[in-house]
Amino acid sequence: MTSDKDATVRIAALKGLLAPFKYKQDKRPTSLQFDVQSMQNVCRKFLPRIADCTDDSQSLEVQEIAMELIVKLANEGFLDDWDDDAGWD
């Protein structure tokens, strides 16, 4: 869905991936527990496409959400062993 021609679909897909990271950041007490590390396989699989979204020519919002997601992934160590030179560029 991050490759959809409609920017609203790309935005929704990126926000869906970003939501657990934002939930983890929220410090309010809750009984719901979620380990973002369990998303590591999904995030690694789509990491090249997420990186491509940071240069989305049709939507600034897609770019912003993709950048926020990349930062969250970096903070969680998901990018530590990512050796895709094109992705880093």
PDB file with SEQRES, HELIX, SHEET and CRYST1 records, atoms N, CA, C and O in Angstrom:
SEQRES   1 A   89  MET THR SER ASP LYS ASP ALA THR VAL ARG ILE ALA ALA          
SEQRES   2 A   89  LEU LYS GLY LEU LEU ALA PRO PHE LYS TYR LYS GLN ASP          
SEQRES   3 A   89  LYS ARG PRO THR SER LEU GLN PHE ASP VAL GLN SER MET          
SEQRES   4 A   89  GLN ASN VAL CYS ARG LYS PHE LEU PRO ARG ILE ALA ASP          
SEQRES   5 A   89  CYS THR ASP ASP SER GLN SER LEU GLU VAL GLN GLU ILE          
SEQRES   6 A   89  ALA MET GLU LEU ILE VAL LYS LEU ALA ASN GLU GLY PHE          
SEQRES   7 A   89  LEU ASP ASP TRP ASP ASP ASP ALA GLY TRP ASP                  
HELIX    1 AA1 ALA A    7  GLN A   25  1                                  19    
HELIX    2 AA2 VAL A   36  MET A   39  5                                   4    
HELIX    3 AA3 GLN A   40  CYS A   53  1                                  14    
HELIX    4 AA4 LEU A   60  ASN A   75  1                                  16    
HELIX    5 AA5 ASP A   85  TRP A   88  1                                   4    
CRYST1    1.000    1.000    1.000  90.00  90.00  90.00 P 1           1          
ATOM      1  N   MET A   1       0.809  -1.192   0.000  1.00  0.00           N  
ATOM      2  CA  MET A   1       0.000   0.000   0.000  1.00  0.00           C  
ATOM      3  C   MET A   1       0.860   1.267   0.000  1.00  0.00           C  
ATOM      4  O   MET A   1       0.375   2.346  -0.340  1.00  0.00           O  
ATOM      5  N   THR A   2       2.118   1.141   0.375  1.00  0.00           N  
ATOM      6  CA  THR A   2       2.994   2.310   0.337  1.00  0.00           C  
ATOM      7  C   THR A   2       3.386   2.663  -1.088  1.00  0.00           C  
ATOM      8  O   THR A   2       4.028   3.688  -1.315  1.00  0.00           O  
ATOM      9  N   SER A   3       3.007   1.824  -2.060  1.00  0.00           N  
ATOM     10  CA  SER A   3       3.284   2.100  -3.469  1.00  0.00           C  
ATOM     11  C   SER A   3       2.035   2.498  -4.240  1.00  0.00           C  
ATOM     12  O   SER A   3       2.092   2.652  -5.460  1.00  0.00           O  
ATOM     13  N   ASP A   4       0.930   2.664  -3.569  1.00  0.00           N  
ATOM     14  CA  ASP A   4      -0.322   2.999  -4.228  1.00  0.00           C  
ATOM     15  C   ASP A   4      -0.204   4.346  -4.930  1.00  0.00           C  
ATOM     16  O   ASP A   4       0.533   5.223  -4.479  1.00  0.00           O  
ATOM     17  N   LYS A   5      -0.933   4.512  -6.039  1.00  0.00           N  
ATOM     18  CA  LYS A   5      -0.872   5.771  -6.781  1.00  0.00           C  
ATOM     19  C   LYS A   5      -1.547   6.925  -6.044  1.00  0.00           C  
ATOM     20  O   LYS A   5      -1.249   8.089  -6.310  1.00  0.00           O  
ATOM     21  N   ASP A   6      -2.448   6.612  -5.128  1.00  0.00           N  
ATOM     22  CA  ASP A   6      -3.166   7.628  -4.359  1.00  0.00           C  
ATOM     23  C   ASP A   6      -2.393   7.951  -3.075  1.00  0.00           C  
ATOM     24  O   ASP A   6      -2.106   7.063  -2.272  1.00  0.00           O  
ATOM     25  N   ALA A   7      -2.067   9.213  -2.899  1.00  0.00           N  
ATOM     26  CA  ALA A   7      -1.279   9.632  -1.732  1.00  0.00           C  
ATOM     27  C   ALA A   7      -1.983   9.327  -0.415  1.00  0.00           C  
ATOM     28  O   ALA A   7      -1.320   9.033   0.580  1.00  0.00           O  
ATOM     29  N   THR A   8      -3.311   9.390  -0.390  1.00  0.00           N  
ATOM     30  CA  THR A   8      -4.029   9.119   0.864  1.00  0.00           C  
ATOM     31  C   THR A   8      -3.848   7.671   1.306  1.00  0.00           C  
ATOM     32  O   THR A   8      -3.833   7.385   2.503  1.00  0.00           O  
ATOM     33  N   VAL A   9      -3.712   6.761   0.349  1.00  0.00           N  
ATOM     34  CA  VAL A   9      -3.468   5.358   0.685  1.00  0.00           C  
ATOM     35  C   VAL A   9      -2.053   5.196   1.224  1.00  0.00           C  
ATOM     36  O   VAL A   9      -1.843   4.467   2.194  1.00  0.00           O  
ATOM     37  N   ARG A  10      -1.084   5.862   0.612  1.00  0.00           N  
ATOM     38  CA  ARG A  10       0.294   5.800   1.107  1.00  0.00           C  
ATOM     39  C   ARG A  10       0.394   6.387   2.508  1.00  0.00           C  
ATOM     40  O   ARG A  10       1.106   5.858   3.362  1.00  0.00           O  
ATOM     41  N   ILE A  11      -0.317   7.474   2.738  1.00  0.00           N  
ATOM     42  CA  ILE A  11      -0.328   8.109   4.060  1.00  0.00           C  
ATOM     43  C   ILE A  11      -0.900   7.152   5.100  1.00  0.00           C  
ATOM     44  O   ILE A  11      -0.328   6.990   6.178  1.00  0.00           O  
ATOM     45  N   ALA A  12      -2.016   6.525   4.783  1.00  0.00           N  
ATOM     46  CA  ALA A  12      -2.649   5.593   5.719  1.00  0.00           C  
ATOM     47  C   ALA A  12      -1.742   4.397   6.019  1.00  0.00           C  
ATOM     48  O   ALA A  12      -1.662   3.943   7.160  1.00  0.00           O  
ATOM     49  N   ALA A  13      -1.066   3.896   4.998  1.00  0.00           N  
ATOM     50  CA  ALA A  13      -0.165   2.754   5.198  1.00  0.00           C  
ATOM     51  C   ALA A  13       1.002   3.133   6.111  1.00  0.00           C  
ATOM     52  O   ALA A  13       1.352   2.383   7.022  1.00  0.00           O  
ATOM     53  N   LEU A  14       1.595   4.283   5.866  1.00  0.00           N  
ATOM     54  CA  LEU A  14       2.719   4.730   6.694  1.00  0.00           C  
ATOM     55  C   LEU A  14       2.272   5.034   8.117  1.00  0.00           C  
ATOM     56  O   LEU A  14       2.981   4.717   9.073  1.00  0.00           O  
ATOM     57  N   LYS A  15       1.103   5.645   8.263  1.00  0.00           N  
ATOM     58  CA  LYS A  15       0.589   5.926   9.609  1.00  0.00           C  
ATOM     59  C   LYS A  15       0.300   4.628  10.354  1.00  0.00           C  
ATOM     60  O   LYS A  15       0.487   4.555  11.568  1.00  0.00           O  
ATOM     61  N   GLY A  16      -0.152   3.607   9.637  1.00  0.00           N  
ATOM     62  CA  GLY A  16      -0.389   2.311  10.261  1.00  0.00           C  
ATOM     63  C   GLY A  16       0.891   1.683  10.786  1.00  0.00           C  
ATOM     64  O   GLY A  16       0.891   1.070  11.853  1.00  0.00           O  
ATOM     65  N   LEU A  17       1.975   1.832  10.049  1.00  0.00           N  
ATOM     66  CA  LEU A  17       3.268   1.326  10.516  1.00  0.00           C  
ATOM     67  C   LEU A  17       3.829   2.173  11.658  1.00  0.00           C  
ATOM     68  O   LEU A  17       4.519   1.662  12.540  1.00  0.00           O  
ATOM     69  N   LEU A  18       3.530   3.451  11.631  1.00  0.00           N  
ATOM     70  CA  LEU A  18       4.049   4.379  12.637  1.00  0.00           C  
ATOM     71  C   LEU A  18       3.302   4.294  13.967  1.00  0.00           C  
ATOM     72  O   LEU A  18       3.878   4.579  15.018  1.00  0.00           O  
ATOM     73  N   ALA A  19       2.043   3.912  13.932  1.00  0.00           N  
ATOM     74  CA  ALA A  19       1.187   3.938  15.128  1.00  0.00           C  
ATOM     75  C   ALA A  19       1.771   3.194  16.330  1.00  0.00           C  
ATOM     76  O   ALA A  19       1.743   3.742  17.432  1.00  0.00           O  
ATOM     77  N   PRO A  20       2.300   1.973  16.176  1.00  0.00           N  
ATOM     78  CA  PRO A  20       2.855   1.296  17.362  1.00  0.00           C  
ATOM     79  C   PRO A  20       4.043   2.030  17.983  1.00  0.00           C  
ATOM     80  O   PRO A  20       4.229   1.990  19.199  1.00  0.00           O  
ATOM     81  N   PHE A  21       4.840   2.693  17.160  1.00  0.00           N  
ATOM     82  CA  PHE A  21       5.982   3.443  17.681  1.00  0.00           C  
ATOM     83  C   PHE A  21       5.507   4.661  18.464  1.00  0.00           C  
ATOM     84  O   PHE A  21       6.086   5.010  19.492  1.00  0.00           O  
ATOM     85  N   LYS A  22       4.452   5.306  17.974  1.00  0.00           N  
ATOM     86  CA  LYS A  22       3.883   6.441  18.702  1.00  0.00           C  
ATOM     87  C   LYS A  22       3.232   5.974  19.996  1.00  0.00           C  
ATOM     88  O   LYS A  22       3.316   6.654  21.018  1.00  0.00           O  
ATOM     89  N   TYR A  23       2.587   4.820  19.953  1.00  0.00           N  
ATOM     90  CA  TYR A  23       1.956   4.264  21.151  1.00  0.00           C  
ATOM     91  C   TYR A  23       3.014   3.991  22.220  1.00  0.00           C  
ATOM     92  O   TYR A  23       2.796   4.263  23.401  1.00  0.00           O  
ATOM     93  N   LYS A  24       4.156   3.455  21.801  1.00  0.00           N  
ATOM     94  CA  LYS A  24       5.243   3.172  22.745  1.00  0.00           C  
ATOM     95  C   LYS A  24       5.754   4.456  23.383  1.00  0.00           C  
ATOM     96  O   LYS A  24       6.115   4.468  24.559  1.00  0.00           O  
ATOM     97  N   GLN A  25       5.783   5.518  22.619  1.00  0.00           N  
ATOM     98  CA  GLN A  25       6.279   6.809  23.102  1.00  0.00           C  
ATOM     99  C   GLN A  25       5.327   7.427  24.120  1.00  0.00           C  
ATOM    100  O   GLN A  25       5.760   8.176  24.995  1.00  0.00           O  
ATOM    101  N   ASP A  26       4.045   7.125  24.016  1.00  0.00           N  
ATOM    102  CA  ASP A  26       3.030   7.668  24.920  1.00  0.00           C  
ATOM    103  C   ASP A  26       3.230   7.034  26.298  1.00  0.00           C  
ATOM    104  O   ASP A  26       3.213   5.809  26.421  1.00  0.00           O  
ATOM    105  N   LYS A  27       3.413   7.832  27.304  1.00  0.00           N  
ATOM    106  CA  LYS A  27       3.749   7.330  28.647  1.00  0.00           C  
ATOM    107  C   LYS A  27       2.537   7.141  29.556  1.00  0.00           C  
ATOM    108  O   LYS A  27       2.700   6.835  30.738  1.00  0.00           O  
ATOM    109  N   ARG A  28       1.324   7.316  29.028  1.00  0.00           N  
ATOM    110  CA  ARG A  28       0.140   7.139  29.865  1.00  0.00           C  
ATOM    111  C   ARG A  28       0.016   5.687  30.313  1.00  0.00           C  
ATOM    112  O   ARG A  28       0.293   4.778  29.530  1.00  0.00           O  
ATOM    113  N   PRO A  29      -0.391   5.455  31.550  1.00  0.00           N  
ATOM    114  CA  PRO A  29      -0.550   4.070  32.020  1.00  0.00           C  
ATOM    115  C   PRO A  29      -1.677   3.369  31.274  1.00  0.00           C  
ATOM    116  O   PRO A  29      -2.746   3.939  31.055  1.00  0.00           O  
ATOM    117  N   THR A  30      -1.423   2.139  30.893  1.00  0.00           N  
ATOM    118  CA  THR A  30      -2.418   1.347  30.179  1.00  0.00           C  
ATOM    119  C   THR A  30      -2.140  -0.137  30.405  1.00  0.00           C  
ATOM    120  O   THR A  30      -1.021  -0.520  30.744  1.00  0.00           O  
ATOM    121  N   SER A  31      -3.139  -0.946  30.221  1.00  0.00           N  
ATOM    122  CA  SER A  31      -2.953  -2.390  30.388  1.00  0.00           C  
ATOM    123  C   SER A  31      -2.488  -3.038  29.084  1.00  0.00           C  
ATOM    124  O   SER A  31      -2.050  -4.188  29.086  1.00  0.00           O  
ATOM    125  N   LEU A  32      -2.579  -2.311  27.983  1.00  0.00           N  
ATOM    126  CA  LEU A  32      -2.176  -2.848  26.688  1.00  0.00           C  
ATOM    127  C   LEU A  32      -0.655  -2.814  26.567  1.00  0.00           C  
ATOM    128  O   LEU A  32      -0.037  -1.766  26.758  1.00  0.00           O  
ATOM    129  N   GLN A  33      -0.068  -3.934  26.256  1.00  0.00           N  
ATOM    130  CA  GLN A  33       1.379  -4.025  26.080  1.00  0.00           C  
ATOM    131  C   GLN A  33       1.676  -4.343  24.621  1.00  0.00           C  
ATOM    132  O   GLN A  33       1.018  -5.192  24.021  1.00  0.00           O  
ATOM    133  N   PHE A  34       2.656  -3.670  24.054  1.00  0.00           N  
ATOM    134  CA  PHE A  34       3.043  -3.919  22.674  1.00  0.00           C  
ATOM    135  C   PHE A  34       4.543  -3.760  22.551  1.00  0.00           C  
ATOM    136  O   PHE A  34       5.106  -2.749  22.971  1.00  0.00           O  
ATOM    137  N   ASP A  35       5.188  -4.758  21.976  1.00  0.00           N  
ATOM    138  CA  ASP A  35       6.629  -4.727  21.772  1.00  0.00           C  
ATOM    139  C   ASP A  35       6.907  -4.408  20.308  1.00  0.00           C  
ATOM    140  O   ASP A  35       6.653  -5.238  19.435  1.00  0.00           O  
ATOM    141  N   VAL A  36       7.426  -3.213  20.031  1.00  0.00           N  
ATOM    142  CA  VAL A  36       7.667  -2.817  18.650  1.00  0.00           C  
ATOM    143  C   VAL A  36       8.725  -3.700  17.984  1.00  0.00           C  
ATOM    144  O   VAL A  36       8.780  -3.774  16.756  1.00  0.00           O  
ATOM    145  N   GLN A  37       9.549  -4.358  18.766  1.00  0.00           N  
ATOM    146  CA  GLN A  37      10.544  -5.259  18.191  1.00  0.00           C  
ATOM    147  C   GLN A  37       9.886  -6.401  17.418  1.00  0.00           C  
ATOM    148  O   GLN A  37      10.498  -6.989  16.526  1.00  0.00           O  
ATOM    149  N   SER A  38       8.633  -6.711  17.765  1.00  0.00           N  
ATOM    150  CA  SER A  38       7.920  -7.762  17.037  1.00  0.00           C  
ATOM    151  C   SER A  38       7.595  -7.333  15.607  1.00  0.00           C  
ATOM    152  O   SER A  38       7.197  -8.161  14.788  1.00  0.00           O  
ATOM    153  N   MET A  39       7.760  -6.059  15.304  1.00  0.00           N  
ATOM    154  CA  MET A  39       7.516  -5.546  13.950  1.00  0.00           C  
ATOM    155  C   MET A  39       8.775  -5.544  13.092  1.00  0.00           C  
ATOM    156  O   MET A  39       8.749  -5.082  11.951  1.00  0.00           O  
ATOM    157  N   GLN A  40       9.851  -6.046  13.619  1.00  0.00           N  
ATOM    158  CA  GLN A  40      11.138  -5.944  12.941  1.00  0.00           C  
ATOM    159  C   GLN A  40      11.116  -6.585  11.549  1.00  0.00           C  
ATOM    160  O   GLN A  40      11.639  -5.993  10.605  1.00  0.00           O  
ATOM    161  N   ASN A  41      10.532  -7.764  11.396  1.00  0.00           N  
ATOM    162  CA  ASN A  41      10.522  -8.431  10.088  1.00  0.00           C  
ATOM    163  C   ASN A  41       9.736  -7.633   9.056  1.00  0.00           C  
ATOM    164  O   ASN A  41      10.180  -7.480   7.919  1.00  0.00           O  
ATOM    165  N   VAL A  42       8.581  -7.131   9.444  1.00  0.00           N  
ATOM    166  CA  VAL A  42       7.751  -6.349   8.526  1.00  0.00           C  
ATOM    167  C   VAL A  42       8.467  -5.065   8.127  1.00  0.00           C  
ATOM    168  O   VAL A  42       8.501  -4.701   6.951  1.00  0.00           O  
ATOM    169  N   CYS A  43       9.032  -4.391   9.106  1.00  0.00           N  
ATOM    170  CA  CYS A  43       9.702  -3.124   8.816  1.00  0.00           C  
ATOM    171  C   CYS A  43      10.922  -3.332   7.932  1.00  0.00           C  
ATOM    172  O   CYS A  43      11.174  -2.532   7.031  1.00  0.00           O  
ATOM    173  N   ARG A  44      11.670  -4.378   8.172  1.00  0.00           N  
ATOM    174  CA  ARG A  44      12.843  -4.643   7.328  1.00  0.00           C  
ATOM    175  C   ARG A  44      12.440  -4.996   5.905  1.00  0.00           C  
ATOM    176  O   ARG A  44      13.108  -4.606   4.948  1.00  0.00           O  
ATOM    177  N   LYS A  45      11.352  -5.730   5.771  1.00  0.00           N  
ATOM    178  CA  LYS A  45      10.888  -6.110   4.439  1.00  0.00           C  
ATOM    179  C   LYS A  45      10.518  -4.877   3.618  1.00  0.00           C  
ATOM    180  O   LYS A  45      10.833  -4.805   2.430  1.00  0.00           O  
ATOM    181  N   PHE A  46       9.851  -3.907   4.246  1.00  0.00           N  
ATOM    182  CA  PHE A  46       9.371  -2.736   3.529  1.00  0.00           C  
ATOM    183  C   PHE A  46      10.269  -1.515   3.692  1.00  0.00           C  
ATOM    184  O   PHE A  46       9.917  -0.430   3.230  1.00  0.00           O  
ATOM    185  N   LEU A  47      11.404  -1.667   4.331  1.00  0.00           N  
ATOM    186  CA  LEU A  47      12.302  -0.542   4.564  1.00  0.00           C  
ATOM    187  C   LEU A  47      12.718   0.174   3.275  1.00  0.00           C  
ATOM    188  O   LEU A  47      12.727   1.405   3.256  1.00  0.00           O  
ATOM    189  N   PRO A  48      13.059  -0.536   2.205  1.00  0.00           N  
ATOM    190  CA  PRO A  48      13.406   0.186   0.971  1.00  0.00           C  
ATOM    191  C   PRO A  48      12.246   1.051   0.461  1.00  0.00           C  
ATOM    192  O   PRO A  48      12.473   2.164  -0.014  1.00  0.00           O  
ATOM    193  N   ARG A  49      11.038   0.563   0.550  1.00  0.00           N  
ATOM    194  CA  ARG A  49       9.892   1.345   0.081  1.00  0.00           C  
ATOM    195  C   ARG A  49       9.609   2.514   1.018  1.00  0.00           C  
ATOM    196  O   ARG A  49       9.243   3.598   0.564  1.00  0.00           O  
ATOM    197  N   ILE A  50       9.775   2.302   2.317  1.00  0.00           N  
ATOM    198  CA  ILE A  50       9.598   3.395   3.280  1.00  0.00           C  
ATOM    199  C   ILE A  50      10.614   4.494   2.978  1.00  0.00           C  
ATOM    200  O   ILE A  50      10.283   5.679   2.993  1.00  0.00           O  
ATOM    201  N   ALA A  51      11.851   4.089   2.706  1.00  0.00           N  
ATOM    202  CA  ALA A  51      12.900   5.061   2.367  1.00  0.00           C  
ATOM    203  C   ALA A  51      12.549   5.801   1.079  1.00  0.00           C  
ATOM    204  O   ALA A  51      12.786   7.004   0.977  1.00  0.00           O  
ATOM    205  N   ASP A  52      11.984   5.096   0.090  1.00  0.00           N  
ATOM    206  CA  ASP A  52      11.563   5.751  -1.148  1.00  0.00           C  
ATOM    207  C   ASP A  52      10.485   6.804  -0.891  1.00  0.00           C  
ATOM    208  O   ASP A  52      10.432   7.829  -1.571  1.00  0.00           O  
ATOM    209  N   CYS A  53       9.630   6.543   0.091  1.00  0.00           N  
ATOM    210  CA  CYS A  53       8.545   7.480   0.405  1.00  0.00           C  
ATOM    211  C   CYS A  53       9.070   8.807   0.956  1.00  0.00           C  
ATOM    212  O   CYS A  53       8.354   9.807   0.924  1.00  0.00           O  
ATOM    213  N   THR A  54      10.295   8.835   1.455  1.00  0.00           N  
ATOM    214  CA  THR A  54      10.852  10.092   1.955  1.00  0.00           C  
ATOM    215  C   THR A  54      11.129  11.067   0.819  1.00  0.00           C  
ATOM    216  O   THR A  54      11.372  12.251   1.052  1.00  0.00           O  
ATOM    217  N   ASP A  55      11.091  10.562  -0.415  1.00  0.00           N  
ATOM    218  CA  ASP A  55      11.327  11.399  -1.594  1.00  0.00           C  
ATOM    219  C   ASP A  55      10.100  11.382  -2.507  1.00  0.00           C  
ATOM    220  O   ASP A  55      10.227  11.471  -3.729  1.00  0.00           O  
ATOM    221  N   ASP A  56       8.924  11.269  -1.912  1.00  0.00           N  
ATOM    222  CA  ASP A  56       7.669  11.217  -2.659  1.00  0.00           C  
ATOM    223  C   ASP A  56       7.425  12.570  -3.320  1.00  0.00           C  
ATOM    224  O   ASP A  56       7.295  13.583  -2.632  1.00  0.00           O  
ATOM    225  N   SER A  57       7.363  12.591  -4.640  1.00  0.00           N  
ATOM    226  CA  SER A  57       7.218  13.860  -5.364  1.00  0.00           C  
ATOM    227  C   SER A  57       5.783  14.382  -5.388  1.00  0.00           C  
ATOM    228  O   SER A  57       5.550  15.532  -5.761  1.00  0.00           O  
ATOM    229  N   GLN A  58       4.820  13.547  -4.995  1.00  0.00           N  
ATOM    230  CA  GLN A  58       3.421  13.956  -5.072  1.00  0.00           C  
ATOM    231  C   GLN A  58       2.851  14.454  -3.753  1.00  0.00           C  
ATOM    232  O   GLN A  58       1.827  15.137  -3.745  1.00  0.00           O  
ATOM    233  N   SER A  59       3.497  14.126  -2.636  1.00  0.00           N  
ATOM    234  CA  SER A  59       2.893  14.475  -1.349  1.00  0.00           C  
ATOM    235  C   SER A  59       3.945  14.774  -0.295  1.00  0.00           C  
ATOM    236  O   SER A  59       4.765  13.925   0.056  1.00  0.00           O  
ATOM    237  N   LEU A  60       3.899  15.988   0.191  1.00  0.00           N  
ATOM    238  CA  LEU A  60       4.780  16.387   1.280  1.00  0.00           C  
ATOM    239  C   LEU A  60       4.437  15.628   2.557  1.00  0.00           C  
ATOM    240  O   LEU A  60       5.325  15.304   3.345  1.00  0.00           O  
ATOM    241  N   GLU A  61       3.149  15.344   2.766  1.00  0.00           N  
ATOM    242  CA  GLU A  61       2.731  14.607   3.962  1.00  0.00           C  
ATOM    243  C   GLU A  61       3.302  13.186   3.968  1.00  0.00           C  
ATOM    244  O   GLU A  61       3.701  12.683   5.018  1.00  0.00           O  
ATOM    245  N   VAL A  62       3.341  12.542   2.807  1.00  0.00           N  
ATOM    246  CA  VAL A  62       3.952  11.210   2.706  1.00  0.00           C  
ATOM    247  C   VAL A  62       5.416  11.306   3.110  1.00  0.00           C  
ATOM    248  O   VAL A  62       5.908  10.467   3.864  1.00  0.00           O  
ATOM    249  N   GLN A  63       6.107  12.313   2.617  1.00  0.00           N  
ATOM    250  CA  GLN A  63       7.517  12.508   2.956  1.00  0.00           C  
ATOM    251  C   GLN A  63       7.707  12.671   4.465  1.00  0.00           C  
ATOM    252  O   GLN A  63       8.586  12.048   5.060  1.00  0.00           O  
ATOM    253  N   GLU A  64       6.876  13.510   5.072  1.00  0.00           N  
ATOM    254  CA  GLU A  64       7.008  13.791   6.507  1.00  0.00           C  
ATOM    255  C   GLU A  64       6.759  12.548   7.360  1.00  0.00           C  
ATOM    256  O   GLU A  64       7.504  12.280   8.302  1.00  0.00           O  
ATOM    257  N   ILE A  65       5.726  11.799   7.033  1.00  0.00           N  
ATOM    258  CA  ILE A  65       5.406  10.598   7.806  1.00  0.00           C  
ATOM    259  C   ILE A  65       6.494   9.549   7.607  1.00  0.00           C  
ATOM    260  O   ILE A  65       6.887   8.873   8.557  1.00  0.00           O  
ATOM    261  N   ALA A  66       6.977   9.411   6.382  1.00  0.00           N  
ATOM    262  CA  ALA A  66       8.040   8.445   6.108  1.00  0.00           C  
ATOM    263  C   ALA A  66       9.313   8.806   6.880  1.00  0.00           C  
ATOM    264  O   ALA A  66       9.985   7.928   7.421  1.00  0.00           O  
ATOM    265  N   MET A  67       9.639  10.097   6.930  1.00  0.00           N  
ATOM    266  CA  MET A  67      10.821  10.515   7.691  1.00  0.00           C  
ATOM    267  C   MET A  67      10.643  10.239   9.184  1.00  0.00           C  
ATOM    268  O   MET A  67      11.568   9.774   9.850  1.00  0.00           O  
ATOM    269  N   GLU A  68       9.464  10.527   9.697  1.00  0.00           N  
ATOM    270  CA  GLU A  68       9.201  10.251  11.113  1.00  0.00           C  
ATOM    271  C   GLU A  68       9.333   8.752  11.399  1.00  0.00           C  
ATOM    272  O   GLU A  68       9.883   8.358  12.427  1.00  0.00           O  
ATOM    273  N   LEU A  69       8.831   7.929  10.492  1.00  0.00           N  
ATOM    274  CA  LEU A  69       8.935   6.483  10.659  1.00  0.00           C  
ATOM    275  C   LEU A  69      10.380   6.023  10.594  1.00  0.00           C  
ATOM    276  O   LEU A  69      10.785   5.169  11.382  1.00  0.00           O  
ATOM    277  N   ILE A  70      11.168   6.567   9.674  1.00  0.00           N  
ATOM    278  CA  ILE A  70      12.588   6.214   9.568  1.00  0.00           C  
ATOM    279  C   ILE A  70      13.321   6.560  10.866  1.00  0.00           C  
ATOM    280  O   ILE A  70      14.154   5.787  11.340  1.00  0.00           O  
ATOM    281  N   VAL A  71      13.010   7.720  11.434  1.00  0.00           N  
ATOM    282  CA  VAL A  71      13.646   8.121  12.696  1.00  0.00           C  
ATOM    283  C   VAL A  71      13.276   7.137  13.811  1.00  0.00           C  
ATOM    284  O   VAL A  71      14.136   6.726  14.590  1.00  0.00           O  
ATOM    285  N   LYS A  72      12.005   6.766  13.885  1.00  0.00           N  
ATOM    286  CA  LYS A  72      11.569   5.797  14.905  1.00  0.00           C  
ATOM    287  C   LYS A  72      12.262   4.456  14.701  1.00  0.00           C  
ATOM    288  O   LYS A  72      12.687   3.823  15.668  1.00  0.00           O  
ATOM    289  N   LEU A  73      12.379   4.021  13.451  1.00  0.00           N  
ATOM    290  CA  LEU A  73      13.065   2.759  13.162  1.00  0.00           C  
ATOM    291  C   LEU A  73      14.531   2.831  13.575  1.00  0.00           C  
ATOM    292  O   LEU A  73      15.073   1.869  14.119  1.00  0.00           O  
ATOM    293  N   ALA A  74      15.163   3.956  13.321  1.00  0.00           N  
ATOM    294  CA  ALA A  74      16.565   4.137  13.720  1.00  0.00           C  
ATOM    295  C   ALA A  74      16.696   4.110  15.238  1.00  0.00           C  
ATOM    296  O   ALA A  74      17.628   3.506  15.769  1.00  0.00           O  
ATOM    297  N   ASN A  75      15.776   4.758  15.938  1.00  0.00           N  
ATOM    298  CA  ASN A  75      15.810   4.784  17.398  1.00  0.00           C  
ATOM    299  C   ASN A  75      15.655   3.388  17.997  1.00  0.00           C  
ATOM    300  O   ASN A  75      16.205   3.101  19.060  1.00  0.00           O  
ATOM    301  N   GLU A  76      14.914   2.530  17.322  1.00  0.00           N  
ATOM    302  CA  GLU A  76      14.697   1.164  17.811  1.00  0.00           C  
ATOM    303  C   GLU A  76      15.785   0.204  17.345  1.00  0.00           C  
ATOM    304  O   GLU A  76      15.758  -0.975  17.699  1.00  0.00           O  
ATOM    305  N   GLY A  77      16.743   0.690  16.556  1.00  0.00           N  
ATOM    306  CA  GLY A  77      17.843  -0.157  16.097  1.00  0.00           C  
ATOM    307  C   GLY A  77      17.526  -0.976  14.860  1.00  0.00           C  
ATOM    308  O   GLY A  77      18.287  -1.875  14.502  1.00  0.00           O  
ATOM    309  N   PHE A  78      16.414  -0.678  14.200  1.00  0.00           N  
ATOM    310  CA  PHE A  78      16.032  -1.442  13.015  1.00  0.00           C  
ATOM    311  C   PHE A  78      16.952  -1.160  11.827  1.00  0.00           C  
ATOM    312  O   PHE A  78      17.004  -1.953  10.887  1.00  0.00           O  
ATOM    313  N   LEU A  79      17.669  -0.056  11.858  1.00  0.00           N  
ATOM    314  CA  LEU A  79      18.533   0.318  10.737  1.00  0.00           C  
ATOM    315  C   LEU A  79      19.998  -0.005  10.992  1.00  0.00           C  
ATOM    316  O   LEU A  79      20.844   0.262  10.138  1.00  0.00           O  
ATOM    317  N   ASP A  80      20.311  -0.572  12.144  1.00  0.00           N  
ATOM    318  CA  ASP A  80      21.702  -0.808  12.521  1.00  0.00           C  
ATOM    319  C   ASP A  80      22.460  -1.666  11.515  1.00  0.00           C  
ATOM    320  O   ASP A  80      23.630  -1.402  11.239  1.00  0.00           O  
ATOM    321  N   ASP A  81      21.816  -2.680  10.968  1.00  0.00           N  
ATOM    322  CA  ASP A  81      22.515  -3.559  10.027  1.00  0.00           C  
ATOM    323  C   ASP A  81      21.947  -3.475   8.613  1.00  0.00           C  
ATOM    324  O   ASP A  81      22.107  -4.401   7.818  1.00  0.00           O  
ATOM    325  N   TRP A  82      21.284  -2.364   8.303  1.00  0.00           N  
ATOM    326  CA  TRP A  82      20.741  -2.151   6.960  1.00  0.00           C  
ATOM    327  C   TRP A  82      21.859  -1.651   6.068  1.00  0.00           C  
ATOM    328  O   TRP A  82      22.372  -0.551   6.276  1.00  0.00           O  
ATOM    329  N   ASP A  83      22.247  -2.450   5.068  1.00  0.00           N  
ATOM    330  CA  ASP A  83      23.395  -2.095   4.236  1.00  0.00           C  
ATOM    331  C   ASP A  83      22.992  -1.809   2.793  1.00  0.00           C  
ATOM    332  O   ASP A  83      23.671  -2.227   1.856  1.00  0.00           O  
ATOM    333  N   ASP A  84      21.894  -1.101   2.624  1.00  0.00           N  
ATOM    334  CA  ASP A  84      21.406  -0.734   1.299  1.00  0.00           C  
ATOM    335  C   ASP A  84      21.885   0.679   0.977  1.00  0.00           C  
ATOM    336  O   ASP A  84      21.322   1.658   1.468  1.00  0.00           O  
ATOM    337  N   ASP A  85      22.920   0.781   0.154  1.00  0.00           N  
ATOM    338  CA  ASP A  85      23.489   2.093  -0.175  1.00  0.00           C  
ATOM    339  C   ASP A  85      22.474   3.001  -0.856  1.00  0.00           C  
ATOM    340  O   ASP A  85      22.426   4.199  -0.578  1.00  0.00           O  
ATOM    341  N   ALA A  86      21.667   2.441  -1.742  1.00  0.00           N  
ATOM    342  CA  ALA A  86      20.655   3.252  -2.427  1.00  0.00           C  
ATOM    343  C   ALA A  86      19.627   3.776  -1.422  1.00  0.00           C  
ATOM    344  O   ALA A  86      19.176   4.916  -1.535  1.00  0.00           O  
ATOM    345  N   GLY A  87      19.262   2.965  -0.460  1.00  0.00           N  
ATOM    346  CA  GLY A  87      18.318   3.389   0.571  1.00  0.00           C  
ATOM    347  C   GLY A  87      18.872   4.510   1.423  1.00  0.00           C  
ATOM    348  O   GLY A  87      18.152   5.448   1.764  1.00  0.00           O  
ATOM    349  N   TRP A  88      20.148   4.420   1.769  1.00  0.00           N  
ATOM    350  CA  TRP A  88      20.754   5.470   2.586  1.00  0.00           C  
ATOM    351  C   TRP A  88      20.875   6.773   1.805  1.00  0.00           C  
ATOM    352  O   TRP A  88      20.767   7.858   2.376  1.00  0.00           O  
ATOM    353  N   ASP A  89      21.100   6.664   0.499  1.00  0.00           N  
ATOM    354  CA  ASP A  89      21.186   7.882  -0.319  1.00  0.00           C  
ATOM    355  C   ASP A  89      19.859   8.590  -0.336  1.00  0.00           C  
ATOM    356  O   ASP A  89      19.726   9.637  -0.969  1.00  0.00           O  
TER     357      ASP A  89                                                      
END                                                                             
